[in-house]
Amino acid sequence: MDLMQKTTTNDNPLLPGKVKSPWKIRDIAIGLGLPMIILFFVRMDLDQYQVSWLLAFFTYLAVYMFMGIFAVFILRRRGVWSRVLAPVGLWIVKEMFMALLWGLVLSALSIICYLIVSVWFEIPDPSAEKPMFKSLQGGPNGIFPLAILLFSFTVAPIWEELFFRGFLYTVLKAYVPVAGAVIIQAAVFSVMHRYSLPNSILVAEVGLVLALVYERRKTLLTPIFLHGMCNAIWAVPLMVLCIQNYHVPARTWEEARTPPVWMTAELVGRIERQPDAQRQWRYAIDTWGSGGARQWKVETCAFMAVQQWFPKDRVYGAKAQAGIVKINFCWLGDYRRAVVEADKLLTDYPDQAESCAWALIDRGMAYRKVGDLPNSRKSFERVIREYKQVKDACDYARKEMDRRDRL
């Protein structure tokens, strides 16, 4: 079934006006429907749903490939592909320069939009509300997180611009005024990213600017470069962290009992001694951990310093050991070492109930990651049996056992 057909002497779809070539409902239905369905089920919090980096990377790669290839196919089939990209050569240099100028405009608009959203939703940092890919934002480790980050500001902007501005915006301009097309494609662009509402507003603002740049420059080169620069602002620092944190997990239990090479390297020299164990523990977290740059290798060594320099403080010695367990499990993805470090905590600090209970939680999750389900369940059962006073840990253990039983 054809959409409403309108004819005009102006057959350039990049200019305000109408398109002579007919577009079909299935163009939009297929182009938007399939990616949205896939992303709805896959674009989820990696920690909560335990989606592997391998699955996440290849799913996004497949979705974006489909979007880019579909956009090129439809634009060529409708006879408008030659008008989407400007000639190569010096045009590329010119459009890169224009993208830099537009980047300044986008930065100013983003700051204004950011402030408005912060006041509107009464949150100090909209980007911190329900962040997507917490594992990436928390300090990545591994080949696939690195690949996702590299993909985000190199290939992804090309395919997204081909789809949202080259295909969707061009189709919309055939049937609604330019202003309406700009707004609609920005809304769709925001929805498909599936952020929280405050962040969705910020993403929609970026989509508006990218469409205006496309309309102004009459080529996708400029919004592609601008889009890539926007993504690189957050992706490149995370890539640096990814390289700093890169760690090969232990492949055997024997290897897991051997400290990694970097633990005895120059990282220890970056740690300053504090007056007491509590401040030494806090210093490790604030400088390299959840409140700082998230350099998990250095934080691990800093936690070890708490135990070495203040051996009599059992409370913060146990907290430091629990931190090492958490880093190995959550951030370095070294599940066997997480189990070994948890066992060390249970042996060395049996009197520290809270630290032991949460170490057992991480131990159970780590055993599950390596496929040892019986030991995983035993860890959760031990929390419930021996640490009833740590109510939050017991509740968490019960939920994990119920979740596993349902699966």
N, C-alpha and C positions, 0 to 999 in steps of 0.2 A: 504494500500500500504506500503510495507516495504522499509526502507531506504537501501542504498547500504550495502550489507552484506559482512563482511570480517572475515576470520577465521584465527586463530593462535593457537599455542600450549599454549600460555599464556592466560588463561581465567580469570585472576584477573583484574577487571576493575579499581582497584586503582593504578595499576602499569602502567608506560608508555607503550603503546602498543595498541592492538586492542581487541575488545570484541567479543567473540564467539556468544553470544546470540543476536538475532536480536532485534532491537528497531524499533518501528513504528512511522510514522509521527504523528499519533494522540497522541502519548505520549507527544511530545513537544507542539503540537497545543493546546491540552486541558490544559496541565500543565501551559503553559505561557499565552495562549489566554484569558481564563476566568478571572484570577486575574487582568490582565492588563486592560481589558475592564471595570471591576468593579472599579478599582482604578482610572482609567481615569476620571470617572464621579463623584466619591465620594471624592477622595483625593484633596480637595480644601481648600482655606482659610476659616476658620470657621467664621471669622468676616464678610467678604465680602458677603458670600453666606448664612450666618445665619444657618449653619448646626448645629443641636443640638449635645451636647456631647453624648447623649444616642445613636443617630443614628451613629455618628462617631465611638464610641467604639464597638458597635455590628457589624458594617460593617467590621471594621478591624479584629475583632475577627473571623468573618465568613471567610474572605479572607485568613487569615493566617492558620486557621484550615484546609481549603480546600487544601492549598499548602502543609502543613505538612502531612495530611492524604493521599493526592494523591501521594506524594513522597514515603511514606512508602509502599503504595499499589503497585506502579509500581516496586519499587526495589525488593519487595518480589516476585512479579509475574515474574520478569526477573531472579530471582535466585541469586541476588547479595546482598541481605539485610544483610546476615551474615558477609559480609566483610566491611560493612559501619561503624559499631561501634566496638571498641575493647572490650574485656571482662571487666566486672565491677570489683569491689574490689579495690585493690591497684592501678590499672590502672587509676582510677579516680583521685587519689591524684597526681600521676605522671603527668597526662595530665594537671591538674590545675597548677602545678608548671611550666610546659613547656609553658602554656598559659601566665603566668606572664613574662617569658623571652621573648616570642614573642611580648608581649605587649610593652616591651621596644623598640624592633626593630620597631614596628608599630608606636610608638610615635615619634621616630626620623624621620622616613619616612614621617609621617603626617606633622611634623613641616616644613620639607624641601618642601613638596608639597604645604603646606599652603603659604609659602613665595613666591614660584614660581607663584602660582595662584594670589596672591595679587599684584605682580608686573605686571603680564601678563594682568590682567583685570583692573589694576590701581584703585583698591579699597582697603581701609585700613583693612577691615574685611570681607572676603568672606562669613562668616557665617551669616552676618547681611543683605546680599542681598536677598531680597524676601524670608524671612524665612518661613518655613513650620510650621503650628500650632502656629501662633503668640500668641494666648491665652495662650498656654503652656509656651512659652518662656517669656511672659510678666509677669508671676506670676499667677499660676493657682489657682482655687478655686472650690471645689466640689468633689463629690465622683468619677464621671466618669473621669475627668482629672487625678485624683490620680490613678484610675484603669489603664488608658492608660499608664501612666508613669511606674507603676509597671510591666505591661505587656511587656513594651519595652525592659527590660533587664532581664526578667525571661523566659517567654514562647516564645516570638517572636524570640530570637536568635536560639532556638531549631528548630522551624519550618522553619525559613529562611535557616539555615544550612542544614537541611534535604532536602530542595528544591533546593537551588542554588548550594551547593557543593555536597551533596549526590546524587541528581537526575540529575540536569542539567549538571554539570561538568562531571559526570560519562558518560552520554550519549555523550557529545561532544568529550570526549577522545576516543570514539570508531571510530570516523570518521575524526578527525583533530589531528595534533600534540599537545602535552601537552601545549606548549606555546600558541597556538591558542585557545585551550579550556579555559585556564586561562583568556585570554584577553576577549573572547566572553562572558563568564559568568559574568565577572566583569562589562562589559558594560550593560548587561541585568539587573544585580543587581542594577546598578546606575539608569538606566532608570525607573525601577519600583518604585524607591523611589520618583521620580518626583520632584527633587530639581531644583533650578536655575542652569545654566551651571557651574559657579565656584564651587558651592557645589557638583554638580554631578561629577566633576573631583576628588574631595576629597573622595567621596563615592566610586568611581571606584577604587581608590588607596587602600581603605580598602578591597574591594572585591578581588583585586589581592593578597593581603597579606593573606587573609583567605584561598584562594585556594592553595597558596603555602604551607601554614601550613598544610592543609589537605593532600596535596601530600607528604609532608615530613613525617608527623606523621602516615599516613595511618589509621586514625580514625577521626570521626567527633567530638569526645569529645573535642579536643584541640580548633578547631575553634569555637565551641559552647561557651566554657568558654571565649575565647578571644573576641568574638562578644558581649557576655554579659557584659564583663568588659568595652568595648568601649561605649556601650549604657549607662551603669551605670554612667560613668563620667559626662554626662549631665543630666541624668534622676534623679539621687539621689538628687543633689542640688535643682532641681525643686520640688521633692517630699517634701523636707523640707519646701520650700515656700508654697506648697499646704497645708501642715498641719498648718503652721503659719497663712495663709490667710483663713482657713476654716471658713465659715460663713453660717448660715442657713437663707435664705431669708425670709422676712415677708410673711406670708400666707394670711393675711387680711389687709385691709386699716387701720384698727384701730391699728393693730400691727406695721404697717409701721410708724405710727406717734410716736411710742415709741422708744427711742434710744436703740440700742443693748447693751447687758451687757458689752461687751469688750470696749465700747467707754468710760466708766467711770472706767476702770480697771487700772492696772499698766502701760499701754502703755503711758499714759500722762506723767509719770515720766521720760521718755526717751527723752523728747523734751527740747532742750536748747533755751533760749530766745536770739533773735538776735536784732541788733540795731534798725531796722525799719521793716515795713511791707513787703517791697519788698524783703529784704534779708531773712525774716522769711518764706515767700512763696517759694523763691528759695531754701532755706535750706530744706524745706519739700520734694520738688521734688528730689533734688540731693541726699538726704540721704536715702530716702525710696521709691521714686517713679521711674519714667521712666529712670532716669539716675543713679539709685542706685540699692539697693537690691530688690526693688519692694515688699515691705511689706505694702500692701494696708491698713491694719487696722491702723498701726502706722501713715501712711501718712494722713489718714483721721483725726486723732487726731491732727496732726501737722497743718493741714489746719484750724481746729477749733481754734488752738492757735493764728493764724494770726488775726482772728476776735475778739478774747477775749482780746488779748494784745494790739492791734492797732485798736480800734473801729472807729476811725476817718478817717482812710485811706479806702475810699470806693472802690477805684480801685482794690486794692489787696485783700480787703475783699470779693469783688464779684468774683475775680479770684479764691480765695480759696474755696468759695462756689461752683463755677462751677467745681472745681476739685473734691469736694465731690460727686457732681452729677455724674461725669464721673466714679469715682471709683465704686459707687454703681451699675451703669448701666453696665459698661464694664467688671469689674474685679470681683466684688462680686456677680454679677448676681442677685442683689436685686432690681428688677424693680419697685416695689411699693415704696420702699424708695427713689429710684431715682426720681420718680415723686414728692414725698413729698418734697425732698430737692430742686428740680427745682422750685416748687411753692414758697418755702421759699426765693429763690434768687430773683424771680420776684417780691415778696412783699417787701423785704428789700432793694433791690438795683435796682429800676426801672430806675434809671438814667444811669446805666452802660449797654449801648446798646449791645456791643459785647458779654459780658458774658451772658446777658439775651437771646440773639439770639441763642447762642450755647446750653444754658441750655434747651431752647425750643426744639431744635433738639433732644437732648438726651431724653427729656420728651416724644416727639412723638414716638421715637424708643422704649422707655420703655412701653408706652401704647400699642404699637403693640405687644410687647412680652407677655403682659398679656391678649391679645385678645380684647382690647378695640379699635377697628379701628376708630370709629367716633371721639373719643378724640385724637387719634393719628393724624388724618387728620387736626383737628382743631389746633393742635400745630404747624404743618407745615404751615398752612394757616396764622397763626398769625405771624410767622417769616416773611413771604412774605409781609404781610400787614403793620406791625408795625416797622420792622427793615430793611427797604430798603437800608440803609446806610451800612449795613453789607453784602456786596455783596456775599462773599463766603458762608455765612450761607443761604442766599436766594437761591443761585444756588443749594446748597445741598438739601434744602427743596423741591425745584421743582423736582429734580431728584428722591427723595424718593416718592413723590406723583405720578409721572409718572410711577415709577417702580411698585407701589402698584396697579395703574390702569391697567397696563398690566397684572399683576397676576390675 
